[in-house]
Amino acid sequence: MRRRAGNNSAKEKSMNGRIARGLALAVATAALCGGAQAQDKWPSRPVRLISTSVAGGNIDVMCRIIAEKLSLRLGQPVVVDNRPGAATVLGTAEAAKAPPDGYTFLITIMSSMVGNRVLRANLPYDPVKDFEPVTQISTGNVLLVGPAGAPYRDLKGFVEWAKKLGRPVSYGSIGVGTSLHLFGVILEKEYGVPLNHVPYKGEVQATTDVMNGTLDVAWVSILIAKPLASAGKLRALAITGPKRFVAWPELSTFAEQGFPGFEMPVWGGAYLPAGTPKPIVERLSREIVEVLRMPEVSERLIAMGQLPIGNTPEEFAENYRRDFPRWEALIKASGAKVE
């Protein structure tokens, strides 16, 4: 009898073990299936798109152009959430801490991932570890603009005027550490133009201050500058980049006017928080690329000074890893610092 009880006990333990293992496998399978189903159903609710620009700024307008068409492709609203400030740090940090579920993504300029990493010791996010690259949206050029009634008509005249002014020339950008700020530093360091940087939350206010005389000059986008220059309210001096921009072919580059060093284009990109499931990253990338290929979208982006790109997450990651050493060297050589 005792031997039989022992055998029964062993059989019960074996059976209980098999049941426990079966239950664990069932739970794991259910979790995997549930995760896969959640990814398959994405998005099942509105998606938040964080913009690091103020309303009306270059990145904001880009975000709204993309969000409109992306909403139709995803079948859910894509809602633009403006989080400007601290040279894109605030909005980028907000995106970094969002849940990695595909319901928050970021569109921002390269300064968020390159310039801020070099200039800020206590950056509240890691550009590499905290984000999944989605796609490179575009590359673009920026302009140096002055008031319509300025005593100079071109870049050479501006430099001569600035050196004789007797005080530093005030110039505006969208924040410390941005490429726009850095271009000002290059102008000062390489060409001896005495400058005083004035950071703004957005280029609209900087441009307004140039027109009303509060600010001497500013670095702004074609989106902001061209309508005002065409109306005689602003004077465009030169455009960055290796060649003239298709949307403003009559405006010469810095290099053409005898001031090389401003050839590197700036770019904007889309990112998801690190840990977002790969199928969601790839789906969002494909959808944004399709949006960028729409003629009505590409034409609007070109008109505002942005050449649409649209690439895979892997290609985008490679591009900005390649660009980082170039900008890092340029920033360090320029002596630019966070004020």
C-alpha positions in Angstrom: 0.0 0.0 0.0 2.7 2.4 0.9 4.6 1.6 -2.3 1.4 2.3 -4.3 0.9 5.6 -2.5 4.4 6.6 -3.3 3.9 5.8 -7.0 0.7 7.8 -7.0 2.5 10.7 -5.4 5.3 10.6 -8.0 2.7 10.4 -10.8 0.8 13.4 -9.3 4.0 15.5 -9.1 4.9 14.6 -12.7 1.4 15.5 -13.9 1.4 18.7 -11.9 4.7 19.7 -13.5 3.4 19.0 -16.9 0.3 21.1 -16.2 2.4 24.0 -14.8 4.7 23.9 -17.8 1.7 23.8 -20.1 0.1 26.8 -18.3 3.3 28.8 -18.5 3.6 28.0 -22.3 0.0 29.0 -22.8 0.5 32.3 -21.0 3.6 33.1 -22.9 2.0 32.2 -26.2 -1.0 34.3 -25.3 1.2 37.2 -24.5 3.1 36.9 -27.7 -0.1 36.6 -29.7 -1.6 39.6 -27.9 1.5 41.7 -28.7 1.4 40.6 -32.3 -2.3 41.4 -32.5 -1.8 44.8 -30.9 0.9 45.5 -33.6 -1.3 44.2 -36.4 -4.1 46.5 -35.2 -1.9 49.6 -34.9 -3.0 52.3 -34.9 -6.4 51.8 -33.2 -6.6 55.3 -31.7 -5.2 58.8 -32.5 -1.4 59.2 -32.9 0.5 62.1 -31.4 3.1 63.9 -33.5 5.4 66.0 -31.4 6.8 69.1 -33.1 9.8 70.9 -31.6 8.7 74.1 -33.3 6.3 76.9 -32.4 3.1 77.1 -34.4 3.9 78.6 -37.8 7.5 77.6 -37.8 9.2 75.6 -40.4 9.1 72.2 -38.6 5.5 72.9 -37.5 4.3 73.5 -41.0 6.1 70.4 -42.2 4.5 68.4 -39.4 1.0 69.6 -40.4 1.5 68.9 -44.1 2.6 65.3 -43.2 0.0 64.7 -40.5 -2.9 65.6 -42.8 -2.0 62.9 -45.4 -0.7 60.4 -42.8 -4.0 60.5 -41.0 -5.8 59.3 -44.1 -3.3 56.5 -44.7 -3.4 55.3 -41.1 -7.1 55.6 -40.7 -6.6 57.5 -37.4 -6.0 61.2 -36.6 -2.4 62.3 -36.4 -2.5 65.2 -33.9 0.4 67.7 -33.9 1.6 68.6 -30.4 3.9 71.7 -30.4 6.6 71.4 -27.7 9.1 74.2 -28.5 11.9 75.5 -26.3 15.5 75.0 -25.2 16.7 74.6 -28.8 14.4 71.6 -29.4 15.4 69.9 -26.1 12.0 70.1 -24.4 10.0 68.5 -27.2 12.7 65.8 -27.9 12.9 64.9 -24.3 9.1 64.6 -24.1 9.2 62.2 -27.1 12.0 60.1 -25.5 10.0 59.3 -22.4 6.8 58.5 -24.2 5.6 54.8 -24.1 7.1 52.8 -27.0 3.8 51.8 -28.4 3.7 53.7 -31.6 1.2 56.3 -30.4 3.8 59.1 -30.0 6.4 60.0 -32.6 8.7 63.0 -33.2 9.6 65.2 -36.1 12.5 67.5 -35.4 15.6 69.1 -36.9 19.1 67.6 -36.8 20.2 69.8 -33.9 18.1 67.6 -31.6 20.3 64.6 -32.3 23.6 66.1 -33.3 24.3 69.6 -32.1 22.7 69.2 -28.6 24.6 66.0 -28.1 27.9 67.9 -28.5 27.0 71.1 -26.7 25.0 70.0 -23.7 26.7 67.9 -21.0 23.3 67.2 -19.2 21.1 66.4 -22.1 17.9 64.7 -20.8 17.9 62.1 -23.5 20.4 60.0 -25.5 20.0 60.6 -29.2 21.1 57.1 -30.0 19.8 54.9 -27.2 16.4 56.7 -26.6 15.1 56.7 -30.2 14.2 54.5 -33.1 15.0 56.3 -36.4 11.9 56.2 -38.7 12.8 58.1 -41.8 14.7 61.2 -42.9 12.0 63.7 -43.9 14.1 66.3 -45.9 17.2 68.3 -46.2 17.0 72.1 -46.3 18.9 75.3 -46.5 18.5 78.5 -44.4 19.1 82.2 -45.1 20.7 85.2 -43.4 18.2 88.1 -43.6 18.3 91.7 -42.6 15.8 94.6 -42.7 14.5 95.9 -46.0 16.0 99.3 -45.3 19.5 98.1 -44.4 22.5 100.1 -45.6 23.9 97.0 -47.3 22.5 95.0 -50.2 24.5 91.7 -50.2 26.7 89.6 -47.9 29.9 91.4 -48.6 28.3 94.7 -47.8 26.8 93.3 -44.6 30.2 92.1 -43.4 31.8 95.4 -44.1 29.0 97.3 -42.4 29.2 94.9 -39.3 32.9 95.4 -38.9 32.5 99.2 -38.8 29.4 99.3 -36.6 31.3 99.7 -33.3 29.2 97.1 -31.5 28.4 93.4 -32.0 25.7 92.7 -34.5 22.7 91.0 -32.9 21.5 87.9 -34.7 18.6 85.6 -34.0 18.3 81.8 -34.3 15.8 79.2 -33.1 18.1 78.3 -30.1 21.5 77.6 -28.7 23.2 74.7 -30.4 21.0 74.6 -33.5 22.6 74.7 -36.9 21.3 78.2 -37.4 23.2 79.3 -34.2 26.3 77.5 -35.5 26.2 79.2 -38.9 26.4 82.5 -37.0 29.4 81.2 -35.0 31.1 80.3 -38.2 30.5 83.8 -39.6 32.1 85.3 -36.5 35.0 82.9 -36.0 36.0 82.5 -39.7 35.3 85.9 -41.0 35.8 88.2 -38.0 32.2 89.5 -37.9 31.4 90.7 -34.4 28.1 89.0 -33.4 25.9 88.6 -30.4 23.6 85.6 -30.5 19.9 86.1 -29.4 18.1 82.7 -29.1 14.4 82.6 -29.9 11.7 79.9 -29.5 10.8 80.3 -33.2 11.9 82.0 -36.4 8.7 84.0 -36.8 9.4 86.2 -33.8 13.1 86.6 -34.8 12.0 87.7 -38.3 9.5 90.1 -36.8 12.2 91.6 -34.6 14.4 92.1 -37.7 11.6 94.0 -39.4 10.9 96.2 -36.5 14.5 97.0 -35.8 14.9 95.2 -32.5 17.2 92.6 -34.0 19.9 93.3 -36.7 19.8 90.0 -38.7 18.4 86.5 -38.3 18.8 83.0 -39.7 15.5 81.7 -41.0 13.9 79.3 -43.5 12.7 80.0 -47.0 9.2 79.4 -45.8 9.4 82.5 -43.6 11.8 84.7 -45.6 10.6 84.5 -49.2 7.1 86.0 -48.9 8.5 88.9 -46.8 11.5 89.5 -49.1 9.2 89.4 -52.2 7.0 92.0 -50.5 9.9 94.3 -49.9 9.7 93.8 -46.1 13.0 91.9 -45.6 16.4 91.6 -47.4 17.7 88.1 -48.1 21.5 88.2 -48.1 22.6 84.6 -48.8 21.5 81.0 -48.6 23.4 78.0 -47.1 24.1 74.8 -48.9 26.4 73.6 -51.7 24.3 75.2 -54.5 21.3 77.5 -55.0 18.0 76.2 -53.9 15.4 75.3 -56.5 12.6 77.3 -54.9 14.7 80.5 -54.9 17.3 80.2 -57.7 18.1 83.9 -57.9 19.5 83.9 -54.3 23.2 83.1 -54.3 25.0 81.0 -51.8 27.5 82.0 -49.2 30.3 80.3 -51.2 29.3 82.1 -54.4 29.7 85.4 -52.6 33.1 84.5 -51.3 32.3 83.0 -47.9 32.7 79.2 -48.0 32.0 77.1 -45.0 28.2 77.1 -45.0 27.8 74.2 -47.5 26.5 71.5 -45.1 22.7 71.0 -45.5 20.5 70.6 -42.5 17.9 67.9 -42.2 14.7 66.9 -40.4 13.7 63.4 -39.4 11.0 61.3 -37.8 11.7 59.2 -34.7 9.8 56.8 -32.3 10.8 56.1 -28.7 13.3 53.3 -28.3 11.7 49.9 -27.8 8.9 50.5 -30.2 8.1 47.2 -31.9 9.9 46.9 -35.3 6.7 46.2 -37.3 5.3 49.6 -36.1 8.6 51.4 -36.9 8.6 49.9 -40.4 4.9 50.6 -41.0 5.2 54.2 -39.9 8.4 54.6 -42.1 6.6 53.2 -45.1 3.6 55.4 -44.7 5.6 58.6 -44.2 7.7 57.8 -47.3 4.5 57.3 -49.3 3.3 60.7 -48.1 6.5 62.4 -49.1 6.2 60.9 -52.6 2.8 62.6 -53.1 3.2 65.5 -55.6 1.1 67.8 -53.5 3.3 67.2 -50.5 6.7 67.3 -52.2 5.8 70.5 -54.0 4.7 72.2 -50.7 7.9 71.1 -49.0 10.1 72.3 -51.8 8.3 75.7 -51.8 9.2 76.1 -48.1 12.9 75.2 -48.7 12.9 71.5 -48.0 13.9 68.7 -50.4 11.9 65.6 -49.5 14.0 62.5 -48.8 12.1 59.5 -47.4 14.3 56.5 -46.7 14.3 53.3 -44.5 15.0 53.4 -40.8 18.4 51.7 -41.4 19.4 54.2 -44.1 18.4 57.1 -41.9 20.3 55.8 -38.9 23.4 55.4 -41.1 23.0 58.9 -42.5 22.9 60.6 -39.1 25.6 58.5 -37.6 27.8 59.5 -40.6 26.9 63.2 -40.2 27.5 63.3 -36.5 31.3 63.3 -36.6 31.2 66.1 -39.3 29.1 68.4 -37.2 30.9 67.4 -34.0 34.2 68.5 -35.5 32.6 71.7 -36.9 31.0 72.6 -33.6 34.2 72.0 -31.6 36.3 73.9 -34.0 33.9 76.8 -34.0 34.0 77.2 -30.2 30.2 77.3 -29.9 29.0 76.9 -26.4 25.6 76.7 -24.6 25.0 80.1 -23.0 
